[in-house]
Amino acid sequence: MNGETAWALYENRLRRVSAYIHDHLDEELDMERLAEIACLSSYHWHRIYRAIYGETLAATVKRLRLHRAAGEIVRTELAISEIAKRSGYPNLQSFNRIFKSVYGMPPARYRKEGSHTAFEPSPNGKTQNMFDVTIRVIAPTELIGVAHTGSYMQIGKAFETLFGTLYARGLAKPGMRMIGVYLDDPDIVPAAQLRSIACVTGTPDLPAEAPFERRTIDAGNYAVLRHKGPYADMHRAYQWLYAEWLPKSGRQLKDSVMFEEYLNNPRDVPPTELLTEIHMPLA
C-alpha cells in the first residue's frame, strides 16, 4: 500500500468517526468503541486522530457537548439539570464546574448574563450597547467547502470533515482562512432544513473531488461586525444587525449570502475568546 492509498483509508475512517461523534453526543462515547469504528487499534488510532485534528478524541467530545449545551442554555428553556444529563455529566455539580471552567461562569448565570445578553433589547425595545460595524470592500474570493444540512449550531460536523479531508489529502495550507457560508434564514426555515457550507479559502487549481464543492464569495461592499464570544451567542448579533443597525445605516441589502470568517480556532482558545466576523452584503 502506497502513502496515497493509506491516507485515503484514514480519510474515510476520520469521516466515519467524526460523523459518529456528532450523531451520538447523547450517548456514552467510549474511546474503544470509536477506535473500533475506525478499524484500528486504540493505541494507534488516538495518535492519528490527534495528529490530524490537534486535540484528543476526549477533548473533541467534551468541546462539542459543551458547545451544544451553551446553545441550549441560550436558546431553550430546558432545565440546566436536563442539559447536564444530555451532555453526559453524572450530576449537576460536575456540569456546573466544567461549564464554568470553559465559559467563565456557571450555566444558570450564563443563561442570564452571558455575552448573548449584550444584544438583548432594553425595555424600550432597543439594544443599550452599540457595536462597531465597519464597511469593507471584499474582492471575489474562491472557496472550497463541505455542505451541511441541519442546525447551524452543528456545522462543526462539516468543518471536521473539511479539515480531516484536507489533511488526509495533503491539501491543507497555513494561510487558508476558515469561513462559514449560510444560505437560509434560521427564523424562517426549520432547523433540519437549513443549508450551510463549511469552507476554507482556496485557489481554482485546488482539487475539489467529493465531499468538496467550490463556492465563490461575491465581490462588493459588506457590513462587518466583529463578535467576541461563543458561537452559541451569535444569533442575537444577527438580529441586532438586521433590526437596529441596518435601518439606521440607510444602506440596502444586496441579494447575496451572509458569511462568517472565524479568526481563531475553538481548539486553541476558550469559547469566550472566539473571534468571528459576520459579513452582511450591501448594495
C-alpha positions in Angstrom: 0.0 0.0 0.0 1.5 3.4 -1.0 1.2 6.5 1.1 -1.6 8.0 -1.0 -3.7 4.9 -0.6 -3.0 4.8 3.2 -4.2 8.4 3.6 -7.3 7.7 1.6 -8.2 5.0 4.1 -7.5 7.3 7.0 -9.7 9.9 5.4 -12.7 7.6 5.3 -12.1 6.4 8.8 -11.8 10.0 10.1 -15.1 10.8 8.4 -16.8 7.8 10.0 -15.6 8.6 13.5 -16.4 12.3 13.2 -19.9 11.6 11.9 -20.5 9.1 14.7 -19.4 11.5 17.4 -21.7 14.3 16.2 -24.7 11.9 15.8 -24.3 10.3 19.2 -23.5 13.1 21.6 -26.4 11.9 23.8 -24.8 8.5 24.3 -21.8 7.2 26.1 -18.9 7.7 23.7 -16.4 5.0 24.7 -13.0 5.6 23.2 -12.5 1.9 22.5 -15.8 2.0 20.5 -14.6 4.9 18.4 -11.4 3.0 17.7 -13.5 0.1 16.5 -15.4 2.3 14.1 -12.0 3.5 12.8 -11.0 -0.2 12.3 -7.7 0.5 14.1 -6.3 -0.4 17.5 -6.9 2.2 20.2 -3.2 2.7 20.6 -2.6 3.8 17.0 -6.0 5.5 16.3 -5.8 8.1 19.1 -2.4 9.2 17.8 -3.6 9.5 14.3 -6.6 11.5 15.3 -4.6 13.9 17.4 -2.1 14.4 14.7 -4.8 15.3 12.2 -7.1 17.4 14.4 -4.7 18.8 17.0 -6.7 17.5 20.0 -7.6 14.2 21.6 -10.9 12.4 21.0 -11.9 13.0 24.5 -11.3 16.8 24.1 -13.4 16.8 20.9 -16.3 15.1 22.7 -16.1 17.5 25.6 -15.9 20.6 23.4 -18.8 19.5 21.2 -21.0 18.6 24.2 -20.4 22.0 25.9 -20.9 23.8 22.6 -24.3 22.2 22.3 -25.1 22.8 25.9 -24.3 26.5 25.6 -26.7 26.7 22.6 -29.5 25.0 24.6 -28.9 27.3 27.6 -29.2 30.4 25.4 -31.9 29.3 23.0 -34.2 27.0 25.0 -35.9 26.8 28.4 -34.6 23.3 29.2 -33.7 22.9 32.8 -30.0 23.1 33.5 -30.1 19.6 35.1 -31.6 18.2 31.8 -28.9 19.8 29.7 -26.3 18.4 32.1 -27.7 14.9 31.7 -27.8 15.3 27.9 -24.1 16.5 28.0 -23.0 13.3 29.7 -22.4 14.6 33.2 -23.3 12.3 36.1 -24.6 15.2 38.3 -25.3 18.9 38.1 -22.3 19.8 40.3 -19.9 18.3 37.8 -21.5 20.0 34.9 -21.5 23.4 36.7 -17.8 23.0 37.5 -16.8 22.1 33.9 -19.0 24.6 32.2 -17.7 27.4 34.4 -14.1 26.4 33.7 -14.7 26.8 30.0 -17.3 29.5 29.7 -16.3 31.6 32.7 -19.5 31.3 34.7 -21.9 28.6 35.8 -24.6 27.7 33.3 -27.5 29.3 35.3 -25.7 32.6 35.4 -24.6 32.2 31.8 -28.3 32.0 30.8 -28.9 35.3 32.5 -25.6 37.2 31.9 -23.7 35.5 29.1 -22.3 37.5 26.2 -25.5 36.9 24.2 -27.3 39.3 26.6 -25.4 42.3 25.1 -27.6 42.1 22.1 -30.9 41.9 24.0 -33.2 44.9 23.8 -33.9 47.1 26.8 -37.5 47.8 27.9 -37.8 50.5 25.2 -37.2 47.8 22.6 -33.7 48.9 21.6 -30.3 47.4 22.5 -28.5 49.5 25.0 -25.0 48.8 23.8 -23.5 49.9 20.5 -21.3 47.7 18.4 -18.6 48.5 15.9 -19.6 47.8 12.3 -17.2 48.6 9.5 -17.9 48.8 5.8 -15.4 46.8 3.8 -14.9 46.2 0.1 -14.4 42.5 -0.4 -12.7 41.1 -3.6 -14.2 37.9 -5.1 -12.9 35.0 -3.0 -12.6 31.4 -4.1 -13.7 28.8 -1.5 -13.7 25.1 -1.2 -16.1 23.5 1.3 -18.3 20.7 2.6 -22.0 21.2 2.5 -24.1 20.8 5.7 -27.9 20.5 6.1 -29.3 21.0 9.6 -29.0 23.3 12.5 -26.3 26.0 12.0 -25.1 25.0 15.5 -24.0 21.7 14.1 -21.9 23.0 11.1 -18.9 21.9 13.1 -19.6 18.4 11.7 -18.9 19.7 8.2 -15.8 21.5 9.4 -14.5 18.3 10.9 -14.9 16.6 7.6 -13.4 19.5 5.7 -10.2 19.7 7.7 -9.8 15.9 8.1 -10.1 15.5 4.4 -7.7 18.4 3.6 -5.1 17.0 5.9 -5.6 13.4 4.7 -5.1 14.5 1.1 -2.2 16.8 1.8 -4.1 19.9 0.7 -4.1 21.9 3.9 -2.1 25.2 3.7 -1.2 27.5 6.6 -2.8 30.6 5.0 -6.2 29.1 4.5 -9.0 31.2 6.1 -11.9 29.5 7.8 -15.3 30.7 6.5 -18.9 29.6 7.0 -21.5 30.4 4.3 -25.1 30.4 5.4 -27.8 30.1 2.8 -31.1 30.3 4.8 -32.8 32.4 7.4 -33.0 30.3 10.7 -36.0 32.4 11.8 -38.0 31.1 8.8 -36.5 27.8 7.7 -36.9 24.8 10.0 -33.5 23.9 11.7 -33.4 20.4 10.0 -33.6 22.1 6.5 -31.0 24.9 7.0 -28.3 24.8 4.4 -24.7 26.0 5.0 -21.2 25.3 3.8 -18.1 24.9 5.9 -15.3 26.4 3.8 -11.7 27.5 3.6 -10.2 29.9 1.1 -8.6 28.1 -1.9 -7.5 28.6 -5.4 -9.1 27.4 -8.7 -6.4 24.7 -9.1 -7.1 23.1 -5.7 -8.7 19.7 -6.3 -12.4 19.6 -5.4 -13.4 15.9 -5.5 -16.2 14.8 -3.2 -17.0 15.7 -0.4 -15.7 19.1 -1.5 -17.5 21.7 -3.6 -16.5 25.0 -4.9 -18.0 28.3 -3.9 -17.2 32.0 -4.5 -17.8 34.9 -2.3 -19.2 37.8 -4.4 -17.2 41.0 -4.6 -18.7 44.1 -3.2 -19.4 46.1 0.0 -20.1 44.3 3.2 -21.0 45.5 6.7 -18.7 43.6 9.1 -19.5 43.1 12.8 -16.7 41.5 14.8 -18.2 39.2 17.5 -16.3 38.0 20.5 -17.6 35.1 22.4 -19.2 31.6 22.0 -20.8 30.7 18.7 -24.0 29.9 20.6 -24.4 33.7 21.2 -24.2 34.9 17.6 -27.9 34.6 16.6 -28.6 37.7 18.7 -25.8 39.6 16.9 -27.6 38.8 13.6 -30.9 40.0 15.0 -29.2 43.3 16.1 -27.7 43.8 12.6 -31.0 43.4 10.8 -33.3 45.1 13.3 -31.2 48.0 14.5 -28.0 48.7 12.5 -29.4 48.2 9.0 -32.4 50.6 9.3 -30.2 53.3 10.9 -27.4 52.9 8.4 -29.5 53.9 5.4 -28.0 51.1 3.4 -29.7 48.4 1.3 -29.1 44.7 1.3 -27.6 43.1 -1.7 -29.1 39.8 -3.0 -26.1 37.7 -1.9 -25.3 35.4 1.0 -24.1 36.2 4.5 -20.9 34.6 5.6 -18.7 34.4 8.7 -15.0 34.4 9.0 -13.5 32.6 12.0 -10.4 34.4 13.2 -9.3 31.8 15.7 -9.8 28.1 16.4 -12.2 26.7 19.1 -9.5 24.0 19.7 -7.0 26.7 20.6 -8.9 29.2 22.6 -11.8 29.1 25.1 -15.3 29.9 23.8 -15.2 33.4 25.5 -12.2 34.3 23.3 -13.6 33.2 19.9 -13.5 36.0 17.3 -15.9 35.9 14.4 -16.5 38.5 11.7 -20.1 38.5 10.4 -20.4 39.8 6.8 -23.6 41.3 5.6 -23.7 42.1 1.8 -24.7 45.6 0.9 -25.9 47.1 -2.3 
